[in-house]
């Protein structure tokens, strides 16, 4: 009887230890699920559809992926890369701040995606100008995003050489943003 009495506390202790381990495992799995990489794939097709309706279609073989390690530089929140012999546009986390920002990001890279090359300041200015002039038609409705596009266009226009400015409208001639 003494053996049975001694094994009961051991069984109780091992059961409690197993229960604690199971709870910790459950908490760890829940944390991974909550802090893992968010799935942004569902936000991309509606944005592409809005751009397509506005006349800015991307090639069907182009892949779009959410890549949180991609960084924004002004209005530019996308990188065009080749992965497994396929052109891929990596979209930064900030591109998903709201639907307008995603559309502005896609519209900004649209003139550059067909021929990947290092962009110069006038090319970036033309891309920002596209967001300023055609953003509303492509679904960029957030006034803050439109204002940022105007701000970056002005900066890029000022940084462009005078010969390139001749082919770009002066920022002051663009008129007030639609509200």
C-alpha positions in Angstrom: 0.0 0.0 0.0 2.9 2.3 0.6 4.0 2.0 -3.0 0.5 3.0 -4.3 0.4 6.0 -1.9 3.8 7.2 -3.2 3.0 6.8 -6.9 -0.2 8.9 -6.6 1.7 12.2 -6.0 4.1 11.4 -8.8 1.3 10.8 -11.2 -0.4 14.0 -10.1 2.9 15.9 -10.6 3.6 14.5 -14.0 0.0 15.2 -15.1 0.3 18.8 -13.9 3.6 19.1 -15.7 2.1 17.7 -18.9 -0.8 20.1 -18.6 1.5 23.1 -18.2 3.5 22.0 -21.2 0.4 21.6 -23.3 -0.8 25.1 -22.2 2.5 26.7 -23.1 2.5 25.0 -26.5 -1.0 26.3 -27.1 0.0 29.8 -26.1 3.1 29.6 -28.3 1.1 28.4 -31.3 -1.5 31.2 -30.8 1.3 33.8 -30.6 2.8 32.5 -33.9 -0.6 32.7 -35.5 -1.2 36.3 -34.2 2.3 37.6 -34.9 3.0 35.8 -38.1 3.1 37.4 -41.5 -0.3 38.8 -42.4 -1.9 37.6 -45.6 -2.3 40.6 -47.9 -2.9 38.6 -51.1 -6.6 39.3 -51.0 -6.1 43.1 -51.1 -4.2 43.1 -54.4 -6.8 41.8 -57.0 -9.3 44.6 -56.2 -6.6 47.2 -56.5 -5.5 45.7 -59.8 -9.1 45.7 -61.1 -9.5 49.4 -60.2 -6.3 50.2 -62.1 -7.3 48.1 -65.0 -10.7 49.9 -65.3 -8.8 53.2 -65.4 -6.6 51.9 -68.2 -3.5 50.8 -66.3 -3.3 47.0 -66.8 -0.3 44.9 -65.8 0.8 41.8 -67.8 -1.0 38.6 -66.8 2.3 36.8 -66.0 3.4 39.4 -63.5 3.3 38.2 -59.8 2.6 40.5 -56.9 3.7 39.6 -53.4 3.6 41.3 -50.0 7.1 41.6 -48.7 7.4 43.4 -45.4 11.2 43.8 -45.9 10.7 46.0 -48.9 11.0 49.7 -47.9 9.3 52.8 -49.1 11.3 55.7 -50.6 8.8 58.6 -50.8 5.9 57.5 -52.8 7.7 54.3 -54.1 6.7 51.3 -52.0 7.3 48.6 -54.5 10.3 46.8 -56.0 10.4 45.0 -59.3 12.5 41.9 -59.2 12.9 38.6 -61.0 12.3 35.5 -58.9 12.5 32.1 -60.6 12.6 33.7 -64.0 9.3 35.5 -63.4 8.9 39.3 -63.0 7.6 40.0 -59.5 6.5 43.2 -57.8 7.3 43.1 -54.1 5.0 45.4 -52.1 6.1 47.0 -48.9 4.1 46.9 -45.7 3.3 50.6 -45.9 1.7 50.1 -49.3 -1.1 48.3 -47.5 -1.8 51.2 -45.0 -5.1 51.8 -46.8 -6.7 50.9 -50.2 -5.7 54.3 -51.7 -2.0 53.8 -50.7 -2.0 50.4 -52.4 -3.5 51.8 -55.6 -1.0 54.7 -55.5 1.9 52.3 -55.1 0.7 50.2 -58.0 0.1 53.2 -60.2 3.5 54.6 -59.4 5.3 51.5 -60.5 3.1 50.9 -63.6 5.2 53.1 -66.0 8.4 51.3 -64.9 7.4 47.6 -64.6 7.6 46.7 -68.3 11.3 47.4 -68.6 13.1 47.0 -65.3 15.9 49.5 -65.0 17.4 51.9 -62.5 15.1 54.9 -62.3 16.4 58.3 -62.5 14.8 61.4 -60.8 12.8 62.5 -63.8 11.4 59.0 -64.3 10.3 58.9 -60.6 8.8 62.4 -61.1 6.8 61.2 -64.1 5.6 58.2 -62.0 4.6 60.5 -59.1 2.9 62.8 -61.6 0.8 59.9 -62.9 -0.5 59.3 -59.4 -1.3 63.0 -59.1 -3.1 63.3 -62.4 -4.7 59.8 -62.7 -4.8 58.6 -59.1 -8.5 59.4 -58.5 -9.5 57.6 -61.7 -7.5 54.5 -60.5 -9.1 54.5 -57.0 -6.7 56.7 -55.0 -9.4 58.5 -53.0 -7.6 59.2 -49.7 -6.7 62.9 -49.6 -3.6 62.2 -47.5 -2.2 59.8 -50.2 -3.0 62.3 -53.0 -1.3 65.0 -51.0 1.8 62.9 -50.5 1.9 62.2 -54.2 1.8 66.0 -54.9 4.5 66.6 -52.3 6.8 63.9 -53.7 6.2 65.2 -57.3 7.2 68.7 -56.2 10.4 67.3 -54.5 11.3 65.2 -57.6 10.5 68.0 -60.0 12.8 70.3 -58.0 15.6 67.7 -58.1 15.3 67.1 -61.8 17.7 68.8 -64.1 16.3 71.8 -66.0 16.3 69.9 -69.3 14.0 67.3 -67.8 11.8 69.9 -66.1 11.0 71.2 -69.6 9.0 68.0 -70.3 7.2 68.0 -66.9 4.5 70.4 -65.7 5.4 72.7 -62.9 3.9 71.6 -59.6 2.1 74.9 -59.2 0.2 74.4 -62.5 -1.4 71.1 -61.4 -4.4 72.7 -59.7 -5.9 71.9 -56.3 -6.5 68.3 -55.3 -10.1 67.1 -55.6 -11.8 66.7 -52.2 
